[in-house]
């Protein structure tokens, strides 16, 4: 699965950061983490609670996102701000997904956290893994997906993380896709016009369960992938997404050696142009702000996350350091957010 998404070097660490209305007590969080791993042993060992000051929050997010999970490490990471109001939850994507992280946060906070995210039908994959894999390899050979023009220093490990908060009105997945594709066009037009006209591919995280009631701290996820060359508005995106079918699940048994060798040959041509992920609206007064950090894949490594609360919307950008410089990351996030604000909730 990792290989066919275009990258074998990811940490696969996804993350959810919440700002809470009422503070949590550290000893209470530790007790709840004991209960969490007892109830869900697939999450591995009990994680240590990391306490951070107000100036250390961004640093702990980058650390959680960019540190690989060892074979005997906990598969959940949790940090709490010194004032008890900033909560960071990270998970290995093999153990949990976006709704799974919300489930962890619900256990840790003691709040019945839900979102408006809708799930897909469980048996909705129309193709088997082998046939779709052959199709992906042929695409990589003949028409690889477009990339954002690079601006970073090649070989830099890890990801840059940037976020924006605002009340731009209702923002949905279709408007997020449209804004991201528009930002790609503007980005490449000013930096590398030769990339114009190439095949734009968007990947999108899906769930096989709804966000209500409170989701369990587990993984029940799917993955979709679609052409975005003709998306010029949120309505275009909505029509394209309506016909998208999820990718097949990775088989329980596979030949990792063969897959690994094929990926090393084609890794610069696999994957998608960008990944988008929308966790929906966390509709609970106990959460005032939120941001979602999906895991980027592919050589360019670009992922855009979206999550809302009653008081606003958090947009995140997570990109590969070896592909983007720190200043350019800020510029790209501004381009995405400007597009969203220009056309909110289309």
C-alpha positions as CSV (number, residue, x, y, z in Angstrom):
1,X,0.0,0.0,0.0
2,X,2.8,2.4,0.9
3,X,4.6,1.8,-2.3
4,X,1.7,2.3,-4.6
5,X,1.0,5.6,-2.9
6,X,4.4,6.7,-4.2
7,X,6.7,6.8,-1.1
8,X,8.5,4.3,1.0
9,X,10.1,6.7,3.5
10,X,7.0,8.2,5.2
11,X,6.6,8.2,9.0
12,X,2.8,7.6,8.3
13,X,2.2,9.7,11.4
14,X,-1.1,11.6,11.2
15,X,-2.1,14.2,13.8
16,X,-5.0,16.1,15.3
17,X,-4.5,19.3,17.4
18,X,-7.4,20.7,19.5
19,X,-7.8,23.8,21.5
20,X,-10.2,23.1,24.4
21,X,-12.6,25.4,26.2
22,X,-11.8,23.9,29.6
23,X,-8.4,22.7,30.8
24,X,-7.5,19.1,31.3
25,X,-5.5,17.8,34.3
26,X,-2.4,15.9,33.4
27,X,-2.9,13.1,35.9
28,X,-6.4,12.6,34.6
29,X,-5.1,12.3,31.1
30,X,-2.6,9.7,32.1
31,X,-5.3,7.6,33.8
32,X,-7.4,7.8,30.6
33,X,-4.4,6.7,28.4
34,X,-4.1,3.6,30.6
35,X,-7.8,2.9,29.9
36,X,-7.3,3.6,26.2
37,X,-4.6,1.0,25.6
38,X,-6.3,-1.5,27.8
39,X,-9.5,-1.2,25.8
40,X,-7.7,-1.1,22.4
41,X,-4.5,-3.2,22.6
42,X,-3.8,-2.8,18.9
43,X,-2.6,0.8,19.8
44,X,0.5,-0.8,21.3
45,X,2.1,0.3,24.6
46,X,0.7,3.1,26.7
47,X,2.1,6.4,25.4
48,X,3.8,8.9,27.7
49,X,2.1,12.2,28.1
50,X,4.3,15.0,26.9
51,X,3.8,18.4,28.6
52,X,4.6,21.5,26.5
53,X,4.7,25.2,27.0
54,X,2.9,27.7,24.8
55,X,6.0,28.3,22.6
56,X,6.6,24.6,22.1
57,X,3.4,23.5,20.5
58,X,4.6,23.9,16.9
59,X,7.8,22.0,17.8
60,X,6.0,19.1,19.3
61,X,3.7,18.9,16.3
62,X,6.7,18.7,14.0
63,X,8.3,16.1,16.3
64,X,5.3,13.9,16.4
65,X,4.8,14.2,12.6
66,X,8.4,13.6,11.6
67,X,9.6,10.9,14.1
68,X,9.2,7.3,12.8
69,X,7.4,4.8,14.9
70,X,9.8,2.1,16.1
71,X,8.8,-1.6,16.2
72,X,8.2,-1.5,20.0
73,X,6.9,2.1,20.3
74,X,3.4,3.2,21.2
75,X,1.3,3.8,18.1
76,X,-0.3,6.8,19.7
77,X,1.4,10.0,20.8
78,X,-0.2,12.6,23.1
79,X,0.9,16.0,24.3
80,X,-0.8,18.5,26.5
81,X,-0.1,22.2,26.9
82,X,0.9,23.5,30.3
83,X,-2.4,25.3,30.6
84,X,-4.3,22.1,29.9
85,X,-6.1,23.5,26.8
86,X,-3.9,22.4,23.9
87,X,-4.1,18.7,23.1
88,X,-2.1,17.0,20.4
89,X,-2.9,13.4,19.3
90,X,-0.8,11.6,16.7
91,X,-1.2,8.0,15.5
92,X,0.5,5.7,13.1
93,X,-1.9,5.6,10.1
94,X,-1.8,1.8,10.2
95,X,-3.4,1.9,13.6
96,X,-5.8,4.8,13.2
97,X,-7.3,7.4,10.9
98,X,-8.7,10.9,11.3
99,X,-11.9,9.7,13.0
100,X,-9.8,7.3,15.1
101,X,-7.7,10.2,16.4
102,X,-11.0,12.0,17.3
103,X,-11.9,8.8,19.2
104,X,-8.6,9.0,21.1
105,X,-9.3,12.7,21.8
106,X,-12.8,11.8,23.1
107,X,-11.3,9.3,25.5
108,X,-8.6,11.7,26.7
109,X,-10.9,14.6,27.1
110,X,-13.9,12.7,28.4
111,X,-16.0,14.6,25.8
112,X,-18.5,12.9,23.3
113,X,-16.7,14.3,20.2
114,X,-18.3,13.7,16.9
115,X,-18.1,15.2,13.4
116,X,-20.4,15.6,10.4
117,X,-18.1,13.3,8.3
118,X,-20.1,10.8,6.3
119,X,-18.8,7.3,5.7
120,X,-18.8,5.2,2.5
121,X,-20.3,1.8,2.0
122,X,-18.0,-0.9,3.3
123,X,-17.9,-3.1,0.2
124,X,-17.8,-0.3,-2.4
125,X,-14.4,-1.0,-4.0
126,X,-15.1,-2.1,-7.7
127,X,-11.7,-3.5,-8.5
128,X,-9.3,-6.0,-6.9
129,X,-5.9,-4.9,-5.8
130,X,-3.9,-6.6,-8.6
131,X,-5.9,-5.2,-11.5
132,X,-5.8,-1.7,-10.0
133,X,-2.1,-2.0,-9.3
134,X,-1.4,-2.8,-12.9
135,X,-3.4,0.2,-13.9
136,X,-1.4,2.5,-11.5
137,X,2.0,1.2,-12.8
138,X,0.9,1.8,-16.5
139,X,-0.1,5.3,-15.5
140,X,3.2,5.9,-13.8
141,X,5.0,4.8,-17.0
142,X,2.9,6.6,-19.5
143,X,1.3,9.6,-17.8
144,X,2.7,10.3,-14.3
145,X,0.8,12.9,-12.2
146,X,1.8,16.5,-12.3
147,X,3.9,17.8,-9.4
148,X,4.2,21.2,-7.7
149,X,7.3,22.9,-9.1
150,X,10.1,22.3,-6.5
151,X,11.7,25.1,-4.5
152,X,13.4,23.3,-1.6
153,X,16.8,21.7,-0.9
154,X,16.8,18.1,-2.1
155,X,17.6,15.5,0.5
156,X,16.1,17.4,3.5
157,X,14.2,14.8,5.7
158,X,10.8,15.3,7.2
159,X,7.9,17.7,6.5
160,X,7.1,21.4,6.9
161,X,3.9,22.0,8.8
162,X,1.9,25.2,8.4
163,X,-1.7,26.1,9.5
164,X,-4.3,28.9,9.1
165,X,-7.3,29.6,11.2
166,X,-10.3,31.7,10.2
167,X,-14.1,32.0,9.8
168,X,-14.2,31.9,6.0
169,X,-17.8,30.5,6.1
170,X,-18.8,27.0,5.3
171,X,-15.9,25.1,3.7
172,X,-16.5,21.6,2.3
173,X,-14.4,19.0,0.6
174,X,-15.4,20.2,-2.9
175,X,-14.3,23.8,-2.2
176,X,-11.1,22.5,-0.6
177,X,-10.3,20.4,-3.7
178,X,-11.1,23.3,-6.0
179,X,-9.0,25.8,-4.1
180,X,-6.0,23.4,-3.9
181,X,-6.1,22.7,-7.7
182,X,-6.3,26.4,-8.4
183,X,-3.3,27.0,-6.1
184,X,-1.4,24.3,-8.0
185,X,-2.1,26.0,-11.3
186,X,-1.0,29.4,-10.0
187,X,2.1,28.0,-8.4
188,X,3.3,26.2,-11.5
189,X,2.4,29.1,-13.8
190,X,4.8,31.4,-12.1
191,X,7.6,28.9,-11.3
192,X,7.6,26.3,-14.1
193,X,5.2,27.0,-17.0
194,X,6.4,23.7,-18.7
195,X,4.3,21.8,-16.1
196,X,1.0,23.3,-17.5
197,X,-1.3,20.8,-19.1
198,X,0.1,17.8,-17.2
199,X,-2.3,15.3,-15.6
200,X,-3.4,16.5,-12.1
201,X,-4.3,13.7,-9.7
202,X,-6.0,14.3,-6.3
203,X,-6.0,11.6,-3.6
204,X,-8.5,11.8,-0.8
205,X,-9.0,10.0,2.5
206,X,-12.4,8.4,3.0
207,X,-13.9,6.6,6.0
208,X,-16.1,3.5,6.1
209,X,-17.9,4.9,9.1
210,X,-19.7,8.1,9.9
211,X,-18.4,10.7,12.4
212,X,-21.5,10.1,14.6
213,X,-21.7,8.7,17.2
214,X,-18.3,9.2,18.8
215,X,-15.9,7.1,16.6
216,X,-13.7,4.4,18.2
217,X,-9.9,5.0,18.4
218,X,-9.2,2.6,15.5
219,X,-8.8,2.6,11.7
220,X,-11.6,2.0,9.3
221,X,-10.5,4.0,6.3
222,X,-10.4,4.0,2.5
223,X,-8.7,5.9,-0.2
224,X,-9.9,7.6,-3.4
225,X,-8.0,9.0,-6.4
226,X,-9.3,11.1,-9.3
227,X,-8.3,13.3,-12.2
228,X,-8.6,17.0,-11.5
229,X,-7.5,18.6,-14.8
230,X,-11.0,19.9,-15.5
231,X,-11.9,21.1,-12.0
232,X,-12.3,24.9,-12.1
233,X,-14.8,25.4,-9.4
234,X,-16.3,23.7,-6.3
235,X,-19.2,22.6,-8.5
236,X,-16.8,20.9,-10.9
237,X,-15.1,19.1,-8.0
238,X,-18.5,18.0,-6.6
239,X,-19.5,16.4,-9.9
240,X,-16.1,14.6,-10.3
241,X,-16.2,13.3,-6.7
242,X,-19.7,12.1,-7.1
243,X,-18.5,9.4,-9.5
244,X,-15.3,8.5,-7.7
245,X,-14.9,4.9,-6.5
246,X,-12.5,4.0,-3.7
247,X,-9.3,2.2,-4.3
248,X,-9.1,-1.5,-3.4
249,X,-7.8,-2.5,0.0
250,X,-4.3,-3.8,0.2
251,X,-4.4,-7.6,0.5
252,X,-3.6,-9.4,3.7
253,X,-0.8,-11.3,1.9
254,X,1.6,-9.7,-0.6
255,X,5.1,-9.9,-1.9
256,X,6.8,-6.9,-0.3
257,X,10.2,-7.6,-2.0
258,X,8.7,-7.4,-5.5
259,X,6.6,-4.4,-4.6
260,X,9.5,-2.7,-3.0
261,X,11.8,-3.2,-6.1
262,X,9.1,-1.9,-8.4
263,X,8.5,1.1,-6.2
264,X,12.1,2.1,-6.1
265,X,12.2,2.2,-9.9
266,X,8.9,4.2,-10.3
267,X,8.7,6.1,-7.0
268,X,9.2,9.5,-8.7
269,X,6.2,8.7,-11.0
270,X,3.7,7.1,-8.6
271,X,1.2,8.6,-6.2
272,X,-0.8,11.7,-6.7
273,X,-0.3,15.5,-7.2
274,X,-1.8,16.3,-3.8
275,X,-3.7,14.7,-1.0
276,X,-6.8,16.4,0.6
277,X,-8.5,15.3,3.8
278,X,-11.6,16.8,5.5
279,X,-12.5,15.7,9.0
280,X,-15.7,17.7,9.0
281,X,-17.2,19.9,11.7
282,X,-16.4,19.0,15.3
283,X,-19.7,20.3,16.7
284,X,-19.0,20.4,20.4
285,X,-18.6,23.6,22.6
286,X,-15.6,21.9,24.4
287,X,-13.4,22.3,21.3
288,X,-12.8,25.9,20.1
289,X,-10.1,25.3,17.5
290,X,-8.8,22.3,15.6
291,X,-6.3,21.3,12.9
292,X,-5.8,18.1,11.1
293,X,-2.5,16.9,9.7
294,X,-2.9,14.1,7.1
295,X,0.2,12.2,5.9
296,X,1.5,13.4,2.5
297,X,2.7,10.8,0.0
298,X,4.6,10.9,-3.3
299,X,7.9,12.6,-4.1
300,X,6.4,16.1,-3.8
301,X,4.6,15.2,-0.6
302,X,1.8,17.7,-0.4
303,X,-1.2,17.2,1.9
304,X,-3.9,19.7,2.7
305,X,-6.1,19.2,5.8
306,X,-9.4,20.7,6.8
307,X,-11.4,20.6,10.1
308,X,-14.0,22.9,11.5
309,X,-15.5,23.9,14.9
310,X,-18.3,26.1,15.8
311,X,-16.0,29.1,15.9
312,X,-14.1,28.7,12.6
313,X,-12.2,26.5,10.2
314,X,-8.6,25.2,10.4
315,X,-6.7,24.6,7.2
316,X,-3.3,22.9,7.3
317,X,-0.5,22.3,4.8
318,X,2.1,19.6,5.2
319,X,4.8,19.3,2.6
320,X,8.1,17.6,2.1
321,X,11.1,19.7,3.2
322,X,13.2,18.4,0.4
323,X,10.7,19.7,-2.1
324,X,9.7,23.1,-0.6
325,X,11.6,25.8,1.2
326,X,10.2,27.3,4.4
327,X,9.2,30.6,2.8
328,X,7.6,28.9,-0.1
329,X,5.4,26.8,2.2
330,X,3.9,29.9,3.7
331,X,3.3,31.3,0.2
332,X,1.6,28.1,-0.9
333,X,-0.7,28.0,2.2
334,X,-1.7,31.6,1.6
335,X,-2.6,30.7,-2.0
336,X,-4.9,27.9,-0.9
337,X,-6.5,30.0,1.8
338,X,-7.0,32.9,-0.5
339,X,-8.8,30.7,-3.0
340,X,-11.0,29.3,-0.2
341,X,-11.9,32.8,1.1
342,X,-12.7,34.0,-2.5
343,X,-15.1,31.1,-3.0
344,X,-16.3,29.9,0.5
345,X,-18.8,27.0,0.5
346,X,-19.7,27.0,-3.2
